[in-house]
């Protein structure tokens, strides 16, 4: 089923992101995570795609397995950087053949040592071109999601320009968007206001990254340009040597973040699970009364 149709009939959507595991053991853990999260009745789950196509087969295999072995609606991430249009179309043909209807269309992060000149001449430079390619070739078969950045994208000069490019993705045919992680909701609220003013009216679902390992999340946040407010940094640094306490305050922080988002009318919450279920389940338990 198309996610956009499910979103229309869902008050507040809950969804989970997974990444393709590298080993058999890690795959087993992922499917345990999926079965733990399934009772939360997510609107959809999604599977990431390695930069430059590095997980092309694995992403496809995990997406197929979730689609065939669970009753979950699954979305495949697809990045265009490094692929020719022909390659992209063959990936999409395959997804269509196995019954996948939801694609998160991304440019992708530049792989290490990748130059802009390495983009195949018949490739897509930006996610908006990927969205157009999908719409031109498959009309409305796929529901298409795109990424958006409440604090701007690290490569863009300012938020206004970022919103212009976001609008291009919407005009090319994107159905909804999931945001980059953020830790200060005011960025999200200001972003929504600016998007509305710019005439962007697709659902924008906030991406939630529960902090369970502060150093790891600090690194992710700095790579993608997400601000961690100073008081939050101080709170976590105080417990740098205490993983249990870190997890506890991480769950508390994400719970309050989610409740505030729901109170401000968020249409959904997309959890970056890192293939683990316990923090997400605890946050869900804490917020479930607000979801009804
Ligand atoms: P674009 O929308 O193409 O934007 C990339 C940059 O180019 C931005 O700075 C933008 O301002 C600029 N830009 C856009 N259009 C134009 C234009 N016409 N002219 C000039 N500049 C332009 N990465 C992965 O590798 N795999 C994943 O599975 C993955 N999943 C993600 C899921 C979510 C929800 C999010 C938020 C990000 C994800 N990413 C993933 C990261 C993403 O690939 C990177 O942030 C990447 O650098 C940008 O991808 P994009 O689709 O937003 O690109």
Boltz pocket constraint, residues with backbone or C-beta under 6 A from the ligand:
constraints:
  - pocket:
      binder: B
      contacts: [[A, 47], [A, 48], [A, 49], [A, 50], [A, 51], [A, 52], [A, 77], [A, 78], [A, 79], [A, 104], [A, 105], [A, 106], [A, 107], [A, 108], [A, 109], [A, 110], [A, 125], [A, 126], [A, 127], [A, 128], [A, 146], [A, 147], [A, 148], [A, 153], [A, 154], [A, 155], [A, 156], [A, 161], [A, 162], [A, 165], [A, 168], [A, 169], [A, 178], [A, 179], [A, 180], [A, 181], [A, 207]]
      max_distance: 6.0
